[in-house]
Amino acid sequence: MNDNRVTRREVLRQVGAVVAATALPGAAGAETHAPASVSPAQKFFPGFTPLTLQVNGVTINGAMAGEGPPVLLLHGAPQSMISWRLVAPDLARDHTVVVTDLRGYGDSSKPPDGDNHGNYAKRVMALDQVEVMRQLGFEQFAVFGHDRGGRVAHRLALDHPDRVTRLAVLDIVPTHYLYTHVTLPFVQAYYHWFSYLRPSPIPENELKESIERQAARMTSEVDREYLRIRRDPANIHGMCEDYRAAASIDLDHDRADLDTKVACPVLALWGAKAPMGRLYDVLDVWRERAVTVTGRSIPAGHNLHEDAPDVVAAELRAFARGAKSPLAQVKRGRFSRTNRGRA
């Protein structure tokens, strides 16, 4: 099936068959959950089709809408797929958008740790997403990832270069670079990168206590959904395992690939109010790991797709089409790092 010619009707017909099969009693690998009147996918992605797919030995939760070239959206920590709720509908105007919960997060599976945290290796998490897209009929696709999702997307592009047409990474530089360039400002800004590495259940218990202290202040609909998943002990442990894998098995994989660059076009966006762009020359770092890199800062914090969704959506839509950045067309724009971007 040609991935750029798939119609929404054809894809939804396949999705219906897949969802029906995985929902059958006794279906292989199927997981049961308490029934909810309205799923998060329905609540936060109106008009999207909810997905529950069995792939790579786990269940991946997601949603899909739109028609056109396929785009996969991956979230960060400690969020879930709903972090893309303000951007996904815009992208779905002219793309088939698939948004998922990573394994260990949201309503996707939280498998056992595995040897050397192997069940949370970015290589394994990336394969989950390749299989999701394959089940939906997409052999090639663009992938846009924020935070931890960006790290999964980076590994996906390295391991499956024939699958990924374009890669966008939001507010990150490569994991290997960070752990091999540790500085006091990095530790001060990203203390959790080290705190979460401690043996279970030390950081898990601390996170659980911290989340419960915040619970009374989390009153909006979005906050309550984030609270629902963040206070789940399995979700907390899955997130910590994600970080433990990053400092162990992922580094082994990264070292083996240091001479391999991402072949497809890469867009790097980062928040002007967040530490990443202050601590690193984001584009120069990414140019060490990819052949073609463009990008710029966005007037937002770390969660830029939630802080400035219209700006992020415009940048991603332009990148997906191979068009110029809207911000780049504003001469010496306040938030466009033209001295470093050369984009």
Helices and strands as residue ranges (DSSP letters): H 8-23, H 40-44, E 49-55, E 58-65, E 70-74, G 81-84, H 88-91, E 96-100, G 115-120, H 122-135, E 141-146, H 148-159, E 164-170, H 175-179, H 184-189, H 192-195, H 202-214, G 215-217, H 221-230, H 233-246, H 249-256, E 266-271, H 275-279, H 282-287, E 293-298, H 304-307, H 309-321, H 338-341
